[in-house]
């Protein structure tokens, strides 16, 4: 009985050592991934501890690859300036979307060619004396903005390899704004003359826009990433009816990026 027990112990320890060796070999071949399964194989109860490292490596491994981006845009307008003065927008904003194609030049720098379409309705009331007449009226319309530009994204060196990466933004592009408007007004000369009128039209202004900002990106997988950003824009425009002017605005974006 004692010999049988000793043999059984030797066999038991040998099997345990073999299983441990196989487990260590599989762990090394999987790159240190630990898989824990709960339930049956089809239950979906699997956790891969290497996922975090995979997402952290996503930015580095995508260097030299192209990518596409798609973002939603919320774009409040702050104020406008021209040679006659400045005015503040009370509640005027644009909303839309952008699509871009970019290239990962280095773990800390990528650049993309981006185009966007944005639009928004507005309504403004005015009243006052001009040229001996008292005016009162309302202008309503729709602004539509088309942009095409190049944007650079800079990740600080200390953030390389992070799953969530902060970045800075510098951009320069072309912008075209179309204003389809309708104006209803009343004119009074201070005496017995009253004039009511309605006018409508469409103005197109073009120019250059500069942007600076910051954001953060989360690498969900090695190919997919989501990001949120803020940009401050200064747009210099000119048109036949409005002359030259500068618009100051902010832009908030939420989007996704796919690395090929």
C-alpha positions in Angstrom: 0.0 0.0 0.0 2.9 2.4 0.8 4.6 1.8 -2.5 1.3 2.3 -4.4 0.7 5.5 -2.5 4.2 6.7 -3.3 3.8 5.9 -7.0 0.5 7.7 -7.1 2.1 10.8 -5.5 4.9 10.8 -8.0 2.4 10.5 -10.9 0.3 13.3 -9.4 3.2 15.7 -9.0 4.5 14.9 -12.4 1.1 15.6 -14.0 0.9 18.9 -12.0 4.3 20.0 -13.2 3.5 19.2 -16.8 0.2 21.1 -16.6 2.0 24.1 -15.0 4.7 24.0 -17.8 2.1 23.9 -20.5 0.2 26.7 -18.9 3.4 28.9 -18.7 4.2 28.1 -22.3 0.7 29.1 -23.5 0.8 32.3 -21.4 4.1 33.3 -23.0 2.8 32.6 -26.5 -0.3 34.6 -25.9 1.8 37.7 -25.0 0.8 37.5 -21.3 -2.9 37.4 -22.0 -4.9 35.8 -19.1 -8.3 34.4 -20.2 -10.9 33.7 -17.5 -14.0 31.9 -18.6 -17.3 31.8 -16.7 -20.0 29.4 -17.9 -20.0 27.7 -21.3 -17.8 28.8 -24.2 -20.8 30.3 -25.9 -21.9 32.4 -22.9 -19.6 35.3 -23.6 -18.0 35.2 -20.2 -14.5 35.7 -21.3 -12.1 38.4 -20.2 -8.8 39.1 -21.9 -6.4 41.0 -19.7 -4.2 42.0 -22.7 -7.0 44.2 -24.1 -5.7 47.3 -22.2 -2.2 46.8 -23.6 -3.6 46.3 -27.1 -5.4 49.6 -27.0 -2.4 51.4 -25.5 -0.3 50.1 -28.4 -2.9 51.1 -31.0 -1.4 54.5 -31.7 2.1 53.3 -32.1 1.2 50.3 -34.3 -0.9 52.5 -36.6 2.1 54.7 -37.5 2.5 54.8 -41.3 -1.2 54.0 -41.8 -4.0 56.0 -43.3 -7.3 56.6 -41.4 -10.7 58.0 -41.9 -12.6 60.1 -39.4 -16.3 61.1 -39.0 -17.4 63.7 -36.5 -20.5 65.6 -35.4 -20.2 69.3 -34.9 -21.7 71.9 -32.6 -20.5 75.4 -33.6 -21.6 78.5 -31.6 -20.7 81.9 -33.1 -19.5 84.5 -30.6 -19.0 87.8 -32.4 -18.2 89.6 -35.7 -15.9 92.5 -36.4 -15.5 94.8 -39.4 -14.2 98.3 -40.1 -17.4 99.8 -38.6 -17.2 98.1 -35.3 -18.2 94.7 -33.7 -21.3 92.9 -32.6 -22.0 90.0 -30.3 -24.2 87.1 -31.4 -26.9 86.3 -28.7 -27.9 82.9 -29.8 -26.5 81.9 -33.2 -24.9 78.5 -33.9 -24.3 76.0 -36.6 -24.5 72.2 -36.4 -23.3 69.6 -38.8 -20.8 66.9 -39.5 -17.3 66.4 -41.0 -15.4 63.6 -42.7 -11.7 63.4 -43.0 -8.8 61.3 -44.4 -5.6 61.4 -42.5 -2.1 59.8 -42.1 -0.3 58.8 -38.9 3.2 60.3 -39.4 4.5 59.5 -35.9 3.2 58.3 -32.5 3.0 62.0 -31.6 1.7 63.5 -34.8 -1.0 62.9 -37.4 -2.6 65.2 -40.0 -5.8 65.0 -42.0 -7.6 66.6 -44.8 -11.1 67.4 -43.5 -14.3 68.8 -45.1 -17.5 69.7 -43.3 -21.0 71.0 -43.8 -22.8 73.0 -41.1 -26.0 74.9 -41.0 -28.3 76.8 -38.6 -31.3 79.0 -38.5 -31.4 82.5 -37.0 -33.8 85.3 -36.2 -32.8 88.8 -35.2 -34.9 91.9 -34.2 -33.7 95.5 -34.7 -34.9 99.0 -34.1 -33.4 102.5 -34.4 -33.0 105.7 -36.3 -30.9 105.7 -39.5 -30.7 108.5 -42.1 -33.7 110.4 -40.7 -35.9 107.3 -40.6 -37.0 105.1 -37.7 -36.7 101.4 -38.6 -38.1 98.4 -36.9 -37.8 94.9 -38.3 -36.8 91.3 -38.1 -34.3 89.3 -40.2 -34.7 85.5 -40.4 -32.6 83.1 -42.4 -30.4 80.1 -42.6 -26.6 80.1 -42.6 -24.8 77.2 -44.4 -21.1 76.8 -44.0 -18.8 74.6 -46.2 -15.2 74.1 -45.1 -12.1 72.3 -46.5 -8.9 72.4 -44.6 -5.8 70.6 -43.1 -5.6 69.8 -39.4 -2.7 68.6 -37.4 -3.0 66.7 -34.1 -0.1 66.7 -31.7 0.1 64.2 -28.8 2.5 65.2 -26.0 5.5 62.8 -25.6 4.6 61.8 -22.1 1.2 60.5 -23.2 2.5 58.1 -25.9 1.1 54.6 -25.2 -1.8 55.8 -23.0 -5.2 54.3 -23.8 -6.7 57.8 -23.5 -4.5 60.3 -25.3 -4.7 64.1 -25.0 -3.7 66.1 -28.0 -3.4 69.6 -29.3 -4.9 71.0 -32.6 -3.7 73.4 -35.2 -5.8 73.9 -38.4 -6.0 76.1 -41.5 -8.6 75.9 -44.2 -11.0 77.5 -46.6 -14.6 78.5 -45.6 -17.7 79.5 -47.6 -20.8 80.8 -45.9 -24.2 81.1 -47.7 -26.8 83.3 -46.0 -30.4 82.9 -47.2 -32.4 85.6 -45.5 -35.8 87.3 -45.4 -36.3 90.7 -43.8 -39.6 92.3 -42.8 -39.5 95.9 -41.7 -41.4 99.1 -41.0 -40.0 102.6 -41.8 -41.3 105.9 -40.3 -40.1 109.4 -41.2 -41.3 110.9 -37.9 -44.4 112.3 -39.4 -47.2 110.8 -41.4 -45.3 108.4 -43.6 -45.1 104.7 -42.8 -43.6 102.1 -45.1 -43.9 98.4 -44.6 -41.7 96.1 -46.7 -40.3 92.6 -47.2 -37.0 91.7 -48.8 -35.2 88.5 -49.3 -31.9 87.4 -50.8 -28.9 85.1 -50.7 -25.3 86.2 -49.9 -22.2 84.1 -50.3 -19.0 85.0 -48.4 -15.7 83.2 -48.6 -12.4 83.3 -46.7 -9.9 81.6 -44.6 -10.3 80.0 -41.1 -7.6 79.3 -38.5 -8.2 77.0 -35.6 -6.4 76.0 -32.4 -7.7 73.6 -29.7 -7.3 70.4 -27.8 -9.0 67.1 -27.3 -8.7 63.5 -26.1 -8.9 60.2 -27.9 -9.7 56.7 -26.6 -8.4 53.7 -28.5 -11.3 51.3 -28.2 -9.5 48.7 -30.3 -6.4 48.6 -32.4 -8.4 50.0 -35.4 -11.2 52.1 -33.8 -10.9 55.2 -31.6 -13.4 57.8 -30.4 -12.5 61.4 -29.6 -13.9 64.7 -28.3 -12.4 68.0 -29.1 -12.7 71.8 -28.7 -11.5 74.3 -31.2 -11.4 78.1 -31.2 -11.8 79.6 -34.7 -10.9 82.9 -36.3 -12.5 83.2 -39.8 -11.7 86.1 -42.1 -14.4 86.5 -44.8 -15.4 88.9 -47.5 -18.4 89.2 -49.8 -20.1 91.6 -52.3 -22.7 92.8 -49.9 -21.1 92.5 -46.4 -17.5 93.6 -47.3 -14.7 92.2 -45.2 -15.2 91.0 -41.7 -13.9 88.5 -39.1 -16.0 86.0 -37.1 -14.9 84.5 -33.8 -16.4 81.2 -32.8 -16.0 77.9 -30.9 -16.4 74.4 -32.2 -17.1 71.2 -30.3 -16.8 67.8 -32.0 -17.5 64.2 -31.1 -16.5 61.5 -33.5 -14.7 58.3 -34.4 -11.6 57.3 -36.3 -10.8 54.1 -38.1 -7.1 53.1 -38.8 -6.5 51.0 -41.8 
